[in-house]
Structure formats: structure tokens, C-alpha cells
């Protein structure tokens, strides 16, 4: 049986998170936990690459007033990576164990524009849709070889 969230109070949210963590029991759920950590690590590497392409910096975590604060998150994240792209600002929480990926960035005051994860995803979609010349105006075009006859 899955635990139910009683209310949105901080104590209830923390208890709900503890119960959910204890309830990872099925083989599939146990298998998904390491996969999720791998996906997270890969995402952090991609964010690190974006932070080398576009202007970026590390800022202190700003709590979103629209969502309740969860102290347990502060144990994993205290800063965020803020990237300024042609599609707008995007920020991701910076896990303590991934700080080495962002050693090239300076720390500065937060300039978070209040975007949500949904807004960030819409901005990523906008980046994907942008023509290459607009996205990276100074980057040289990739060299492409034509395939020989019979090759696909």
C-alpha cells in the first residue's frame, strides 16, 4: 500500500517522503533507483556542457514562495546553476557531489527570474527549435562527409 499525503504541511511532506523511500520494495522499484541516479548524473553532465556554451554562474538556492520548503532538500542542494540562453534563463539545483563539473563557473548573487520547471522545459524546447545560426552565431558549421555509394 502506498502512503497518502495528509496535507501540504512541512511535517506531512517530510513524513510522506520518508514513507515513500521505505516503500521501494518491488524488484522493478529497486532496479529503477540506480537508473534514476544514472539519469541524474547524465543530466548534470549535459547541464555542465550547456554552462560552457552559454553565459552561466552558480547562485545560492532561492526558495520558490509558491512551493513549501523541504529542509531535507537542503542536505542535497544549496546552490543552483543558472544558464542564460537565447531562449531565456534556465536554472538547475546543483548537487554537492557534482560541484566538480561546474568548477569553471563563478559564484554570484541570484538573478533567478522565477521560472518553473515547466517554463524551463518550454525554453529548452525553444532552444531545440532554434536554427543553428541563431542558437550559436559564432560557431563554425559542422563538416559533413558525403557517404559513398551504397552506404546509408
QUICORFEN-V807767 format. One record per backbone hydrogen bond with DSSP energy under -1.0 kcal/mol. NH is the residue of the N-H (numbers start at 0). CO is the residue of the C=O. Records with the same first field share a line. If there is no record, write none. Layout:
NH = CO + CO
//
This chain:
12 = 8
13 = 9
14 = 10
15 = 11
16 = 12
17 = 13
18 = 14
19 = 15
20 = 16
21 = 17
22 = 18
24 = 22
29 = 25
30 = 26
31 = 27
32 = 28
34 = 30
35 = 31
36 = 32
37 = 33
38 = 34
39 = 35
40 = 36
41 = 37
42 = 38
43 = 39
44 = 40
45 = 41
46 = 42
47 = 43
48 = 44
49 = 45
50 = 46
51 = 48
52 = 48
53 = 49
56 = 81
57 = 105
58 = 79
60 = 77
66 = 63
72 = 69
75 = 72
76 = 72
79 = 58
80 = 91
81 = 56
82 = 89
83 = 54
84 = 87
87 = 84
89 = 82
91 = 80
93 = 78
95 = 75
97 = 94
98 = 95
100 = 97
101 = 98
102 = 99
104 = 101
107 = 57
119 = 115
120 = 116
121 = 117
122 = 118
123 = 119
124 = 120
125 = 121
126 = 122
127 = 123
128 = 124
129 = 125
134 = 130
135 = 131
138 = 135
150 = 147
//
